[in-house]
Each structure stands twice: as structure tokens, then as C-alpha cells.
């Protein structure tokens, strides 16, 4: 979810709007307020370091990690879930993860004793209510089921038109002159080479994309879009449309608003996007939705994913808690699966002005019940931003300085990109300004999309390596004592400001 800096919503725009986790990376919106994380009914009062399971019989959701990721062991884990008093919401045999639901307080303890299971963890601290999208969902694997689509089957249905001509033929869109951010990263120069290829697909894991927005409709691939709120992909059009938040629509415009004589242009206005809805109506992004989102992106042939959020309800997921450790493992498996499929993943760093390289305390979690103050160390991760291989993006403003809300950290931040006062698309065909690392991350995703367009032979890992190598070095400000590192790589800007012009050379 986006998190914004000035609001306390949950994204990665400023503190918690969509990028924060319950919040996406909370985006600071100058038009519409950042998504608000609603408090769900609690199953019990959470204690520090515990992902609460209730002492009373209320439904809870769990991530179940199979000891060995294959179909046979996953089917055994499903049977163990049933035997332990639960139901299977969704199974991902490719990564050995089962999402389960149970109202039995002893469910997790009972399941941990099964040999087919490596770990089990509650995905939230609040009870699952009857209005929750996962309520009563059941989609287990079947013994004769041929296996889930795991290639570009859906994406291959999409129109494969020719790459756009080099931008000597391109005419600026009406509000392109207001987009300082494009000039800051050299996107205007990159567009003289290419606007991007229709063969490139960016999966936008967020609050949905307004499919009929005149600046987005040309580039939204409906065949590859879906809602993952139930933990199971739902590709119906209505399912992946925005409901309570314009965060995903704003992020999508930055990535690939079309060059069509309307409004603005994105960093890569010629590529396709899929809307993968992972933010529920209360602004929360729970692990079951995020895992589904990564798996759906891989199944539909995405080349890049953008993740302007952190996974709720914990701002930092810690290994010293069995529940948090298990959920973190499940998400890591999903991310690793996408990397094995050649996908480059990008995520917002967050909007709490926290040094991610020197964590000490978390006072904002869990955000679905009663937050507690707990000491934390560097093994406690903001996910997905701090998962290995994910590009962690910090925010800059028009002067090139680090945005005051942006998280930082030497060795954690990979690159920086514009994230304050970003003009992009909003609901009902509109346009507006938002701020947050939620807005920075899609700039990096757009640069990767241009790079993939110009160099289709590059794998996801190669794209990421080149993105970091080509970034423009930005040294620490002389007066910023909390910025550590070198001019080539430091805690404020990582490897530097992303460079769209270099990406297409």
C-alpha cells in the first residue's frame, strides 16, 4: 500500500498511504487524501512481537509453508490443514505455500507438528470478518488438476503491436510540461529513442487501475489484470477496478500514461500494464493478497512489478516471532518465484523517515488491532521492499534532495527517484499531485520498462544490475549526518538517481 509522508494513510506515498503496508506506501495527496487504514475487529489484544491468535474461536488466516515445494507435498499439507481444523483458501504448489483459514485456536500449533509443514504463521492479528474478501473462500489443488498457468498464456493473448517510433514523431501531451519528474530522470531524452515496447508488461500491485481513464485505457492489459483480494486471482473487470483509493491509478500514470494527446505521459508510455489489486477497501495489504499478486504477475508474463506498499499488519516482520517469520518466508518464496521467471521487482522504501539500516523500535504495529511498542533489529524487514533482489526506491524532490519523509539506510536503499508533488492520473479521468515513496517507485519501474524495451534480451536480474550501474551518483549532503556511505552509494540515494536516458542507449 502506498505510504505517504504527511498523512498517516497507508501507501508508500508519504507515511502510509499505499506504500506503508496497511497503507500502500502512504501517498501524500494534494487532491484526494491518502487511503486510510481502517481498524478491523481484533481477535485478541496483540502483545509485542506476537501476531495474535485468539483465545476464542474466531476465523484467522494463516500462511503455511510446505517443507518441500512440490505438488505432492503441497497436497499433503492441504490434507494436514483440513485435519487440523482449517480450510484451504489457496495453494501455490510452485512455491510450497498454502493459505489457510481456521477458527480453531489450536490450529497453528497442531499443524506445526505435521511433517509436511515447515512453518505456519497468522497473516494478521485481527479476526477475519464476514465482509473480508477471503471469508469462506476455498480453492484447493485437486489430485488430477493439471497445474496452474505458469507462463505467458494470458499475456500472449494481448495485442502485440509494433514498438512506437522514435520520438522525433512524438508530440508532447498537453500537461507534459508540468512533469518536472520526467526531466529530472532524463525520460524526455529517452523518449527521443523510444516510448517503450508493447511486448513489455508491468504488473502494478496496488489498489486497482481505472480501466477507462483516457490516459490509461490504451495501455491497460485487461487480459492480464485481476483482483487478488480473496487470495485467489479474479480476472473479471469489476474485480480489479479501484473502489476506495486512487493510489494505483496514480502510480499507473507515472509508469505508462499513454502518449495520446491527452493529459500527461508516463515514463514508458508505450508499454502495457496489468492491474493486480492487492489493497482492500480498508487500505490493508495482507500477505495472502500480496503473494497472490506476485504469483499472478508471474503467471501472466509480467516483466516488472511495482510495489508501492508494505505488507500489513506489521511495518517490520521479525524472525523472533514464529508467525511473522512464517509469513515473511511465504512472501519471500513468492518474490523468488518471480525472479526465477525473469521478473524485476521494484518497491517503495516507505515514508517514516526511518534508517532501515539501523532499526531500533517499532511503535506503529500491528496496525489492524492495537499497536505496541517493541524493540526491533535489522532482521526485522519491511516487506516486500527489503526482500533480497527487490529494488528499494527512496524519494527525492524537485531540488534533488531526499524527501523529508523518505526512509533511508546505507546498504538498504538501492536507487532514488522523484517522489514529491508528482502529477499523475486520478479517478474519474482526472489528474492530481501526490507525494511519497509510492510515487518514486513507479519512476524506477518505468525506467526498467524502457530498458527492457530497448534490450529485450536482458533478464530481470540483469535489468536491476544495469539500473543501479546507470544511476546518476548523488553524494550525501554535507549537513546530513544521518547519511552515510560514499558518493557512489549511500544511505539517502543508494546507487543514485535513476537515469531513463541511459536505460535506452
ABEGO torsion letter per residue (X at the ends): XBBBAABABBBABBABBAAAGABBBBBBBAABBBBBBBBBBBABBBBBGBBBBBABBBBBBBBBBBABBBAAAAAAAAAAAAAAGBBBABBBAAAGBBBBBBABAAAAAAAAABAABABBBBABABBBBAABAABGBBBBBBAABAEBBABAAAAAABBBBBBBBBAAABBBBAAAAABAAAAAAGAAAAAAABAEBAABBBBBBBAEBBAABAAAAAABBAAABBBAAAGBBBABAAAABBAABAAAAAAAAAAABBBAGBEBBBABAABBBBBBBABBAAGBBBAAAAAAAAAAAAAAGBABBBBBBBBOABABBBAABAAAAAAAAAAAAAAAAAAAAGBBBBBBAEAAGBBAABBABBAAOBAABBBBBBBBBAABBBOAAABBGBBBBBBBBAAGBBBAABBBEBGABABBBBABGBBBBBBGGBBBBBBEAAAAAAAAAAAAAAAAAABAABBAAAAAAAAAAABBBBBBBAABAABBEBAABBAAAEAEBBBAAAAAX
